[in-house]
Amino acid sequence: VTQVGAWYNVCAVTKEDYCPRKELLAMDRDPAIEVFKDEMEMVLQKLENFCTSGRASKLGCYVQTISWTNGVRDNKNFQVMNAHIETALAPRLSSSFRLIDFFRL
């Protein structure tokens, strides 16, 4: 199970001091989401190849949406980011490359 997206929220939305990506910390949400979408695309390309071929394809892989939270600000942003995750994964979904949506569990 792999999650893509957590640092973009921690850095660009909630602006936490422990953010490891200072370039995201300096951004507002919308530009950071564009970086997220671009970087997620690169990650998904690599994961799709890994998860659908060779040994990994026997069990497959899951990409998860961003974990659920009770914070209103986080939840609103997570829903925006999760929609991007679902859109990017939709044409790639297969029996060995799957999505887990933590908001719908």
N, C-alpha and C positions, 0 to 999 in steps of 0.2 A: 504494500500500500504506500503510495506516494502522495504527498500534498504539495501543491504548488500555490503560493500566494500569501503565506502568513506574514512574511517580512514587509510586504508592500503596505499592508494595513498598519502594522506596528510602527513603521517608519513614516509613512506619508499621511496617515489619518490620525492616529492617536499620538504620534510624535514622541515616542518613548526614548528616554536617554540611552537605553541599552541597544538601540537599533545599530546593527553592524554595518549598515549601508548608508553612509553619510550623504551620498548623492540623492537617495530617496528621502531622507530626513529633510532635505532642503526643498523638496517638491511639494506642491499641492496635490490633492487627491487625483484629479483628472490626468495630469501629465504622468503621475506615477502609475496609474492604471494602464496607460499606453505602453509604458516600459514593461509592466507586468504582462500584457498581451503579447508583446514582441518576444520577451524572454520565455514565456510559457510555450509559444510556438516552437522555439528551438528545443526546449525540453521534451515536448510531446513528440516531436519528430524522432528524437533519440530513443525515447521510451517505446514508441510504437515499434520500431525496428527490434529493440531488445525483447519486448514482450510477445512478439508474434513470430519469432524465429528461434531456432536452437532450443536449448534446455528450458529456457524461461517460458516458452510457449506451451509446455505441458501443463503447467499450473496457471499460467497467465499472470496478469498484473491488474491492480486496481489503482486508479487515480481518484483521490477523494476531493470533494468540495472542501472549502475552508470550514473548519470546525465550528459548530454552533456556539454562540455565546449569548448571554442574557443582556449584554450591554446594547442599548438602543442604537448608538452611533456605530458600533462595530457591526451589529446585525444589518443595518441598512447598507453599509459598505460591502459586507460579505455577500449579500444578495446580488449586488451589482457585479462583484467579481465572480461569484458562482455562475451567473448567467454567461459570462465570458468563458468560463471553464467548460460549461455544458455545450456551448456553441462550437468551441474549438475541438471538443472530443466527438461530437455527433457523427461526423463522417468517418471517424476512425474506429468507432466501437465495434468490437468483435467478441467472439467467445474467449479470446485470450487478452483482450485489452478492454477493460470495463471501468465503469464509473460508479462510485459510491457517493450518494448525496446525503450528507449528514443532516441536512435540514428536513429531509423527507423520511428519515428512519423512524 
